[in-house]
Amino acid sequence: MHKSSYINAVLQYIEQNIMSEIAIGSVAKRHFISLSQLYRDFYSYTGHSIKQYIRKRRISNACEKIKCSEISLSIIADESGCQTQQAFHKQFKSIVGVTPLEYRQSDTYFYFYPFSVDEISIAVKVGNEIIPECTTTKFYDSCLIGIEDKAIASIKESKGRIFGRNGKQIGNQFCYEVMTENVELSSERKNALHSCQEQYSCSFASCVVDYYEQDINEGWNYLYNTWLSKSMFEQSDVGYFEEYLFKNGKPYRLKLYLPVQKRKSTHHITVKQLSEMSFVIAREKWDNPRGGENAEHKASEKVIAFLQERYPLIIRSTNHFYVCTYENTYECGLECSDTFKLTQDSELEILHIATGQYAVMSDDCFGDIHVGGDKIDLWLTNNSIAHENEPVFAVYETLNGKYDADNIIMKLYKRIKMTKTDNSNAKNSIKIQPL
């Protein structure tokens, strides 16, 4: 059986028996593998040890019961596989960050998402990797498509390892950096270079893909948008790398290196009251499954081009950007005042986000918002929370006028249904309406 197939079977078995005692040794025997092999493969595909994964899934189920039922904490602790309530409290706080009682009284929701059997496609290895000292050659071209092939072709034969990554664009010239290992330097020269060239040694999540553009893009999308978002890791500050693997002098496979570190905090979902927001937006549709990225780019360009010509002050003053996708449509825009008016000849629209209660989740992966949207939808369904028939949308907030990852906050929003309820302390208090 292929590794991904049996890991899928293990994940299904865990979900079916999450309330029972799970003997990991027996799970390994079911698939005729050693316990150490199961540990390695499960970690490779999910980014979690199998014991840690089971604990988090059980605590996630406990969170649902704490919020949505009147079951006592002692019973919930017992159903979570903890022998004592003290052990449950300790485990709960280590995973969620607060005690069970504090969680019940807060407006924050924790949910640890199970891996979907449909998502596992590539084995990922996490470990310390050394990117050796290299000579870097920057290749510039006005066309981004195929720039890697041209850059590699321009490099003379190297006896060492070869790496690459995108460099800084200059004007309309795109850049790709090719790094060739310094293997023939004298020991004195290597020592001299060590003081002025950077040698990377840190934790990377890595996987190997075939050297085809579609496979490479799918590899990075899976690594960043699927694996990373559900693993115990987050991206670190070190840059990413691609290592070229050659056969008969030509690249045939690519090893992707994504720098990671243990996640400092867990993603929580919060229910918040949101005031009305207004955005000037453009819509673009696509006709094929792979056209979404192009549609998003076109919609963004349309908004920016119009505002630069007519209302440049909005571009300079705003720090909130809107993105939403549904069916075969992308909407992109910038925040504007609620009194802003468009001219009749404009192809743009003013979108008003209604005041109301929203499920809100911050996300540190600034890629495909479908991933975060699926998380919110799954959380709403599993917690039996009714929501409006509206798509999830993202708002990006920039800090200090900068647009790098350290200065961007991304939040995903989904409007939920609320009902008024009687309360002796508040005449018009609000609660979440269950399905």
Secondary structure as UniProt FT lines:
FT   HELIX           3..16
FT   TURN            17..19
FT   HELIX           24..30
FT   TURN            31..32
FT   HELIX           35..46
FT   HELIX           50..68
FT   HELIX           73..79
FT   TURN            80..81
FT   HELIX           85..96
FT   HELIX           100..105
FT   STRAND          108..110
FT   TURN            117..119
FT   STRAND          125..131
FT   STRAND          134..141
FT   TURN            145..146
FT   HELIX           147..153
FT   STRAND          162..166
FT   TURN            171..172
FT   STRAND          173..181
FT   HELIX           187..194
FT   TURN            195..196
FT   STRAND          200..210
FT   HELIX           213..221
FT   HELIX           222..227
FT   HELIX           228..230
FT   STRAND          233..235
FT   STRAND          241..247
FT   TURN            248..249
FT   STRAND          250..262
FT   STRAND          268..274
FT   STRAND          277..285
FT   TURN            289..290
FT   HELIX           292..310
FT   HELIX           312..317
FT   STRAND          320..326
FT   TURN            327..328
FT   STRAND          329..336
FT   TURN            338..339
FT   TURN            344..345
FT   STRAND          349..353
FT   STRAND          356..363
FT   HELIX           369..382
FT   TURN            383..384
FT   STRAND          393..398
FT   TURN            400..401
FT   HELIX           405..407
FT   STRAND          408..416
FT   STRAND          418..421
FT   TURN            424..425
FT   TURN            427..428
FT   STRAND          429..432
//
